Amino acid sequence: MDPSLRFRSARADDAEQIALLHTDSWRRHYRGAYADSFLDGDVAADHHSGWSARLAAPTHTDTILAEHDGQLVGFVHVAFDDDPRWGSLVDNLHVLHSRRRTGIGTQLLARAARAVTDRATGKAMYLWVLQQNTAAQQFYRASGATCVETAPVPPPGGDPTRLNGTPQGLRMAWPDASRLSHSVDDR
């Protein structure tokens, strides 16, 4: 693990950097499922607004940042006890494109699992991934997730014009997040 990599909880003033990374990730990986007009336009403003509100008043959530020399290189957002059956939701996990496959995603997922183990009422954890995002699916399966369901992707902001057709999402689940949390490097 890179000794200059640090992890911390996000603050309200991190919203802009998180939104930029989130937007870049969607533009790279969500083409085809989401409309190009949305990805090339409104998505940046939507993400900035959403992250500003989310970080200004967090409610039973945690957003964990990975930083390298003070620069944001990844983040994960967890909503604790989101679903009575599936547990806590990993709502976002994104890594800077140039830093993919360096272990940052694994560390962020493990930190999300530790947060679930420490702060949620149950140990289960899940997330949704686009069916077309096969690289992410492989990553989640390698970390012990199982695909338990397929469902239509809800349109961003409730606007169906932001989707291309009816893309599908896969619910990936971990019944016991504590199995993932053991790999956390305490930096």
Protein Blocks (a to p, Z undefined) as FASTA:
>chain_A
ZZkbccddddfklmmmmmmmmmmmmmmmmgojacfklmmmmmmmmmmmmmmmmmmmcghi
acddddeehiafbdcdddehkbfklopadfbdcddfklgonommmmmmmmmmmmmmmmmm
bfbdcddddfklmmlmmmmmmnopacfbdcddddehhiaklpghjadddddddfblklmm
mmpcfZZ
